[in-house]
Amino acid sequence: AGTDSEVVPTGSEESGNFTSLMGAQVGTDALGRPIYAGEIYNPYTTRQVVATYGPDAGQTVTIRDPYPNNVIPSSGVGAIDPRAAKFASGNFWPAAKNPGSGFNFNATAAAPTYSNEFDIRIDHNFGASTRVYGRWSQKSESKTGTPAFYGGGDPAGPGVTDPNNRYSVALGMTHVLSPTFLMTTNLTFVRWIEQNHTQSYGFKSSTLGLPAAIDSYSPQFPQINISGYAPLGARAGFGEFRQPRNAGSLTVDFDKTACPHSLSFGYMGVLLQDNGGRIAPTVFNFGNTMTAGPNPNNPTSGTGNGFASFMAGAGSSGSTGYNQFPASTVYYHAAYVQDDWQAARHLTLNLGLRYSLQTPTTERYNRQAHFDYHALNPISLEVGKPYYGKVVYSTPGDRYEYKPNWMDFAPRVGFEYGITPHLVMRGGFGIFYTKNVYGPAEDPGYSQSTSWTPSLDGISVYQPLSQAFSTGILAPTGNSLQGLTNVGFGGGGTNPHRPDPMVKQYMFGLQYAFTPSDVLDVSYVGNQGTNMILGGMNYG
């Protein structure tokens, strides 16, 4: 089970009445009017006046008028915002429950976890030299991300379940080619579907007066975050999400013994696919500063109220948008040869070489791009001055996120030498290449965010809630702008010349046996990385 403690708005507050919050006089404003604890101020009356009272008398100050009797009226300047009224009258906030400890809503809700899994495996011997196996595994799992504290039927509730279903299949064979020659091959495939499923999925924001485009771009209840009050919609970090992932591998390994050599060689191929993602949420944030006063630049402590700001439609920030779900693929290929050679009675050498190729990310519909830091941007022709750096999109003829690295050779050598019956010397050196990219490639232009700008200066209302996104929702441009994509905004991206991260490891050590039960081991171990990924980027 889970618990949730919140402050939910009262019926009076949902109608704009905050009289119960007003306390004793705590001061006097620049016009000589009393200031009361818990008082709310009309953000639409923010203006500059010449102070007639107090230390700023004769000077120009910024001021707001208080709402008479702490009630937001139904009409006039600073009246209840019509869109806020739709939220407030929709019974989206739960009624007060088990008040205590400073909260008027204390709820406990079930947080069940379901898991059902099974494995099937078959082994079979084809004679004395060949053994095969097959396995199927399946796990159906669902956890509770956030319990339905407001009730399962409330589309604005925070309830989120996390289905996490996995399926895997494996086939393998071991075949003895001769008494000294063995082949082993394995084929595996795993599908993992990670999800967050909100109780509000499918909700149409147009029923609240928001643009109909949001119904398809963000089909879930908007996230309403109000300072000091219970939020609506999925909690931050959640929201509707579905990301299927596929991982497959094929290995073929050979082992050959021919004294004094023990030879191993083989191949490994890996497939990694990443699909889906999280729906862009529609978010509205409200703080108490927009109804604090009387001077909004230096409000009196204890004035203002987050829910009053909401009812007045005076927010602090917000956004909606569209997220493109990528369908990316990466392949990894490697071949290796290793010889463990008993070169002399007291000397063993380990000689190996591995070649690897990790293909850069491709996207099923080429909805990805890299950033060429040296290319002349097309905006240069418009402004008459050279500017370098532009987005370069993948095409059917050039689908890679960056240029492949064809020279990832990784030698590995080691030795063991018995100096005396009690003293052994060991050493080794190896090069290893690590994964270059984690997650899908960047896709500028295919996802688009539209901001709500409720204020330009943080104190005056520029665009109330009722006018949020009134100029429309920005549509994704895709690759239609080519090199002009993101010009004037945050730029950058994957460097097309991106070397694979490389790690060099080496060691040298001595081991001395004082007695059959006492051994002293002294070793030096080194690890050096180059072209390592930092902050998700590797500029080479």
C-alpha positions in Angstrom: 0.0 0.0 0.0 1.0 3.6 -0.4 0.1 6.8 1.4 -0.5 10.3 0.2 -0.8 13.5 2.3 -1.9 16.6 0.5 -3.8 19.9 0.9 -6.9 19.7 -1.3 -8.8 22.9 -2.1 -12.0 23.5 -0.2 -15.4 24.0 -1.9 -15.1 27.7 -1.0 -11.7 28.0 -2.6 -12.9 26.3 -5.7 -15.5 29.1 -6.0 -12.9 31.8 -5.4 -13.6 32.4 -1.8 -10.4 32.6 0.4 -11.9 34.5 3.3 -10.9 31.8 5.8 -7.2 32.4 5.1 -7.3 36.1 6.1 -5.7 36.8 9.5 -4.7 39.8 11.5 -3.1 43.0 10.1 0.6 42.7 9.7 1.5 46.0 8.0 0.5 48.9 5.9 1.2 49.3 2.1 2.6 52.3 0.2 -0.9 53.8 -0.2 -1.7 53.5 3.5 -3.9 50.5 3.2 -3.7 47.7 5.8 -2.0 44.4 4.9 -3.4 41.2 6.4 -1.9 37.8 6.9 -3.2 35.4 4.3 -4.4 38.2 2.0 -4.5 37.6 -1.7 -3.8 40.3 -4.3 -5.2 40.8 -7.8 -2.3 40.2 -10.2 -4.2 42.1 -13.0 -3.9 45.4 -11.0 -0.1 45.3 -10.9 1.1 48.8 -11.7 3.4 51.6 -10.6 2.3 54.4 -8.3 3.8 57.2 -6.2 3.9 56.0 -2.6 2.0 58.2 -0.2 2.9 56.3 3.0 5.9 54.7 4.6 9.6 54.8 3.9 9.1 55.0 0.2 6.7 58.0 0.3 7.2 60.2 -2.7 8.9 57.4 -4.7 7.6 55.3 -7.5 6.8 51.7 -6.4 5.1 48.7 -7.8 1.8 47.7 -6.2 -1.2 45.5 -6.4 -4.7 45.9 -5.1 -6.0 43.2 -2.6 -9.1 41.2 -3.6 -11.9 42.7 -1.4 -12.7 40.3 1.5 -10.2 37.8 -0.1 -12.8 36.8 -2.7 -12.0 36.5 -6.4 -15.1 37.8 -8.2 -16.9 36.1 -11.0 -16.6 39.1 -13.3 -14.5 42.2 -13.7 -10.7 42.7 -13.6 -9.0 39.7 -12.2 -12.1 37.6 -12.1 -12.1 33.8 -11.9 -10.5 32.5 -15.0 -13.0 30.6 -17.1 -10.7 27.7 -17.8 -9.7 27.4 -14.1 -13.4 27.4 -13.3 -13.8 24.3 -15.6 -11.1 22.5 -13.6 -12.5 23.6 -10.3 -16.1 22.5 -11.1 -15.1 19.1 -12.6 -14.7 17.4 -9.2 -11.2 16.5 -10.1 -9.8 17.2 -6.6 -10.9 14.7 -4.0 -12.8 15.7 -1.0 -11.0 16.2 2.3 -10.2 12.9 4.0 -8.6 12.1 7.4 -7.3 15.6 8.1 -4.3 15.9 10.3 -0.6 16.8 10.5 -1.1 19.9 8.5 -2.9 18.1 5.6 -6.7 17.8 5.0 -6.3 14.8 2.8 -4.5 11.7 4.1 -5.2 8.6 2.0 -3.9 5.1 1.8 -4.3 3.1 -1.4 -3.4 -0.4 -2.6 -0.2 -0.7 -4.6 -0.4 -4.2 -5.9 2.4 -6.0 -7.9 1.5 -8.9 -10.2 4.1 -11.3 -11.7 3.6 -14.4 -13.7 6.6 -16.1 -15.2 7.5 -19.5 -16.6 10.4 -21.2 -18.5 10.3 -24.1 -20.9 13.6 -25.8 -21.9 14.3 -28.8 -24.0 17.7 -30.5 -24.2 18.4 -33.3 -26.7 21.5 -35.3 -27.7 22.0 -36.3 -31.3 24.4 -39.1 -30.7 27.5 -38.7 -28.7 28.9 -35.6 -30.5 26.0 -33.2 -30.8 23.9 -31.6 -28.1 21.2 -29.0 -28.7 18.8 -27.1 -26.4 15.9 -24.7 -26.8 14.4 -22.4 -24.2 11.4 -20.1 -24.0 11.0 -17.7 -21.1 8.2 -15.3 -20.4 7.4 -12.9 -17.6 4.3 -10.8 -17.3 4.7 -8.2 -14.6 2.8 -5.1 -13.5 3.8 -2.9 -10.6 2.1 0.2 -9.2 4.1 3.3 -9.9 1.7 5.6 -8.1 -1.5 4.3 -6.4 -4.9 5.8 -7.4 -5.1 8.0 -4.3 -8.0 10.0 -5.7 -10.0 7.0 -6.7 -9.8 4.8 -9.8 -12.6 6.7 -11.6 -11.0 10.1 -11.4 -9.3 11.0 -14.7 -7.2 13.6 -12.9 -5.9 11.2 -10.4 -2.2 10.3 -10.1 -2.6 6.6 -10.6 0.1 4.9 -12.7 0.7 1.3 -13.3 4.0 0.0 -14.7 3.6 -3.1 -17.0 7.0 -4.6 -17.6 6.6 -7.7 -19.8 9.5 -9.7 -21.1 9.9 -12.5 -23.6 13.1 -14.4 -24.5 14.0 -17.4 -26.7 17.4 -19.2 -26.8 18.7 -21.9 -29.1 22.1 -23.5 -28.7 24.3 -26.3 -30.0 27.5 -28.0 -29.0 29.2 -30.2 -31.5 32.4 -32.2 -31.1 34.1 -32.1 -34.5 37.0 -34.3 -33.2 38.5 -35.2 -29.8 40.4 -32.0 -29.9 38.0 -29.6 -31.8 34.8 -28.3 -30.3 32.2 -25.9 -31.8 29.6 -24.1 -29.7 26.9 -21.8 -31.1 24.1 -19.8 -29.4 21.2 -17.7 -30.7 19.2 -15.6 -28.3 16.4 -13.0 -28.6 14.8 -10.9 -25.9 11.9 -8.5 -26.1 11.2 -6.2 -23.2 8.3 -3.8 -23.1 8.6 -1.2 -20.4 5.5 1.0 -19.7 3.9 3.6 -17.5 0.2 3.6 -17.9 -1.7 6.5 -16.4 -5.3 6.3 -15.2 -6.0 9.4 -17.3 -4.8 8.0 -20.6 -7.3 8.8 -23.4 -8.5 12.0 -21.7 -9.4 14.8 -24.1 -8.1 18.1 -22.9 -10.4 19.9 -25.4 -13.2 19.2 -22.9 -11.5 21.7 -20.6 -11.3 24.3 -23.4 -7.7 23.5 -24.5 -6.9 23.2 -28.2 -8.1 20.0 -29.8 -4.6 19.2 -31.1 -3.6 18.3 -27.6 -6.1 15.4 -27.6 -3.9 13.6 -30.1 -0.5 15.0 -29.1 -0.9 14.5 -25.3 -3.9 12.2 -24.7 -3.8 12.4 -20.9 -5.0 14.7 -18.2 -2.9 17.9 -17.9 -0.4 18.1 -15.0 -1.6 20.9 -12.8 1.0 21.8 -10.2 -0.1 24.3 -7.6 2.2 25.5 -4.8 0.9 24.2 -1.5 -1.9 22.1 -3.0 -2.5 18.6 -4.3 -1.6 18.3 -8.0 -3.7 16.9 -10.8 -2.7 14.4 -13.4 0.3 12.1 -13.4 3.0 13.1 -11.0 6.2 14.6 -12.4 8.4 12.0 -14.0 5.5 9.7 -14.9 3.0 10.1 -17.7 2.0 7.7 -20.5 5.0 5.8 -21.7 5.7 2.7 -23.8 9.1 1.6 -24.9 9.6 -1.9 -26.5 13.2 -3.0 -26.7 14.7 -5.9 -28.7 18.0 -7.5 -28.1 19.4 -10.4 -30.1 22.7 -12.1 -30.3 24.5 -14.9 -32.2 27.7 -16.4 -31.1 29.8 -19.1 -32.8 32.9 -20.3 -30.9 35.6 -22.9 -31.8 38.1 -24.4 -29.4 41.0 -26.4 -30.8 43.7 -28.1 -28.7 47.0 -29.0 -30.4 49.8 -29.2 -27.8 51.4 -26.9 -26.8 48.7 -24.7 -28.2 45.1 -24.1 -27.1 43.4 -22.1 -29.8 40.0 -20.3 -29.6 38.3 -18.3 -32.3 34.8 -17.2 -33.1 32.3 -14.6 -34.0 29.6 -12.6 -32.1 26.8 -10.5 -33.5 24.4 -8.3 -31.5 21.2 -6.6 -32.5 19.8 -3.7 -30.3 16.5 -2.0 -31.1 15.0 0.8 -29.1 11.4 1.9 -29.9 8.7 4.1 -28.4 9.0 6.7 -25.7 7.0 9.0 -23.4 4.0 11.1 -24.5 4.7 14.9 -24.0 2.8 16.1 -21.0 0.7 19.2 -20.9 1.9 21.1 -17.8 0.6 24.1 -16.0 2.5 25.5 -12.9 1.2 28.0 -10.4 3.0 29.6 -7.5 1.8 31.9 -4.7 3.8 34.9 -6.0 1.3 36.0 -8.6 -1.2 36.8 -5.8 1.3 38.0 -3.2 1.6 41.7 -2.4 1.2 44.4 -2.0 4.5 45.0 -3.7 5.1 42.0 -6.0 8.8 42.8 -6.2 9.0 42.5 -2.4 5.8 40.8 -1.2 4.9 40.7 2.4 5.6 37.3 3.9 2.4 35.2 4.3 0.5 36.9 1.5 -0.5 35.2 -1.7 -1.9 31.7 -2.3 -1.1 29.1 -5.0 -4.7 28.1 -5.5 -5.8 31.7 -5.7 -3.2 32.2 -8.5 -4.7 29.2 -10.2 -8.3 30.5 -9.9 -7.2 33.9 -11.3 -5.4 32.1 -14.2 -2.1 33.6 -13.3 0.5 30.9 -13.7 4.3 30.8 -13.6 5.0 28.5 -16.5 3.6 25.7 -18.7 4.0 23.7 -21.9 2.6 21.1 -24.1 4.0 19.4 -27.2 4.5 16.4 -29.4 7.2 13.7 -28.9 8.3 11.6 -31.8 8.8 7.9 -30.9 12.0 6.7 -32.5 12.6 3.3 -33.9 16.4 2.9 -33.7 18.7 0.0 -34.5 22.3 -0.7 -33.6 24.4 -3.7 -34.7 27.6 -5.0 -33.2 30.0 -7.5 -34.9 33.1 -9.0 -33.4 35.6 -11.7 -34.4 38.4 -13.0 -32.3 41.3 -15.4 -32.1 43.1 -16.5 -28.9 46.1 -18.8 -28.5 47.2 -20.0 -25.1 50.7 -21.3 -25.8 52.8 -23.3 -23.4 56.0 -21.9 -24.9 58.3 -23.5 -22.4 58.1 -25.6 -19.3 57.9 -22.5 -17.0 56.4 -20.0 -19.6 52.8 -19.7 -20.8 51.9 -17.0 -23.4 48.4 -15.7 -24.1 48.2 -14.1 -27.5 44.9 -12.7 -28.8 43.3 -10.3 -31.3 39.7 -9.1 -31.5 38.2 -7.0 -34.2 34.9 -5.2 -33.5 32.5 -3.1 -35.4 29.6 -1.3 -33.8 27.4 0.2 -36.5 26.2 3.8 -35.7 22.5 4.2 -34.9 20.0 4.0 -37.8 16.3 5.0 -37.5 13.6 3.0 -39.4 12.3 6.1 -41.2 15.6 8.2 -41.1 14.1 10.5 -38.5 17.5 11.4 -36.9 20.3 13.8 -37.5 23.9 14.6 -36.6 25.5 18.1 -36.4 28.2 19.1 -38.7 30.2 21.7 -36.8 32.2 22.8 -39.9 29.5 23.1 -42.5 28.3 26.6 -43.6 24.8 27.2 -42.3 22.2 28.3 -44.9 21.3 31.3 -42.7 24.6 32.8 -43.8 23.1 33.6 -47.2 20.3 35.6 -45.5 22.4 37.6 -43.1 25.4 38.1 -45.3 27.9 36.7 -42.8 29.3 33.2 -42.5 28.0 31.0 -39.7 29.2 27.5 -39.3 27.4 24.4 -38.0 24.2 22.9 -39.1 21.9 19.9 -38.6 22.4 17.1 -41.2 19.6 14.6 -41.5 19.9 10.9 -42.4 18.9 9.9 -45.8 18.1 6.5 -47.5 21.7 6.7 -48.9 23.4 7.8 -45.6 21.4 6.4 -42.7 24.1 6.4 -40.0 24.1 8.8 -37.0 27.9 9.2 -37.4 30.7 7.8 -39.5 31.5 4.1 -38.7 34.8 3.3 -37.1 36.4 0.5 -39.2 39.7 0.2 -37.3 38.7 -1.2 -33.9 41.5 -3.8 -33.5 42.0 -4.9 -30.0 45.1 -7.0 -29.2 45.4 -8.8 -25.9 48.6 -10.4 -24.6 49.6 -12.0 -21.4 52.2 -14.2 -19.9 53.0 -16.3 -16.8 56.5 -17.3 -15.9 57.7 -19.5 -13.1 60.9 -18.0 -11.9 61.4 -20.5 -9.1 59.1 -23.2 -7.7 57.8 -20.6 -5.2 57.9 -17.4 -7.3 55.6 -16.7 -10.3 55.6 -13.5 -12.5 52.5 -12.5 -14.4 51.7 -9.7 -16.8 49.2 -8.7 -19.4 47.9 -5.9 -21.7 44.6 -5.6 -23.5 42.6 -3.0 -25.5 38.8 -3.0 -25.2 36.2 -0.9 -27.0 33.1 0.1 -25.2 29.6 1.2 -26.4 29.6 4.5 -28.2 25.9 5.5 -28.0 23.3 4.9 -25.4 19.7 5.3 -26.5 18.2 6.6 -29.7 19.9 9.3 -31.8 18.9 12.9 -31.7 15.9 13.8 -33.8 15.6 17.7 -34.0 12.5 18.9 -35.6 10.5 15.7 -35.1 9.6 16.5 -31.5 8.1 19.9 -30.7 7.3 21.8 -27.5 5.0 24.8 -27.2 5.4 27.0 -24.2 2.8 28.8 -22.2 4.1 32.3 -21.3 1.9 33.5 -18.5 4.2 36.4 -17.6 7.0 38.3 -19.3 8.4 39.8 -16.1 7.3 37.4 -13.4 4.8 39.8 -11.8 2.4 41.0 -14.5 -0.1 38.7 -16.3 0.7 38.4 -20.0 -1.3 35.4 -20.9 -3.9 34.0 -18.5 -4.8 30.3 -18.3 -7.9 30.9 -20.4 -5.6 32.0 -23.3 -2.9 29.3 -23.0 -1.9 28.1 -26.4 -4.5 30.4 -28.0 -2.1 31.1 -30.9 -2.0 27.4 -31.7 0.2 24.4 -31.0 3.6 24.4 -32.8 3.7 21.5 -35.3 6.9 19.4 -35.7 8.8 20.5 -38.8 10.5 17.2 -39.4 13.4 17.6 -41.7 11.7 20.2 -43.9 14.0 23.0 -42.7 17.2 20.9 -43.2 20.2 23.0 -42.0 18.0 25.8 -40.7 16.5 23.6 -38.0 17.0 25.0 -34.6 18.7 28.2 -35.9 18.3 30.8 -33.2 17.7 28.2 -30.5 19.8 25.7 -28.7 22.0 23.8 -31.1 24.7 21.2 -31.2 24.4 17.4 -31.6 26.3 14.3 -32.4 29.6 14.8 -34.1 29.7 12.8 -37.3 33.3 12.0 -36.6 32.9 10.1 -33.3 35.6 7.6 -32.3 34.6 4.6 -30.2 35.6 4.8 -26.5 38.7 2.8 -25.9 40.1 1.4 -22.7 43.6 0.1 -22.2 44.2 -2.3 -19.3 47.5 -3.6 -18.1 48.9 -5.4 -15.1 52.2 -6.8 -13.8 52.5 -8.9 -10.7 54.6 -11.3 -8.6 53.3 -14.1 -6.5 55.4 -15.8 -3.8 54.4 -18.9 -1.8 56.1 -18.9 1.6 54.4 -22.1 2.6 51.7 -24.2 1.1 49.2 -22.1 3.0 50.7 -18.6 2.8 51.0 -16.6 -0.5 52.1 -13.0 -1.1 50.6 -11.4 -4.2 51.9 -8.0 -5.3 50.5 -6.5 -8.5 50.2 -3.3 -10.4 47.0 -2.7 -12.3 46.5 0.1 -14.8 43.4 1.3 -16.7 43.5 4.2 -19.2 40.5 5.4 -21.2 40.4 7.6 -24.3 37.6 9.0 -26.3 35.3 8.4 -23.3 31.7 9.6 -23.3 31.2 12.6 -21.1 27.7 14.0 -20.5 26.2 11.9 -23.3 28.5 13.4 -25.9 31.8 12.4 -27.4 33.2 15.1 -29.6 36.3 13.2 -30.6 
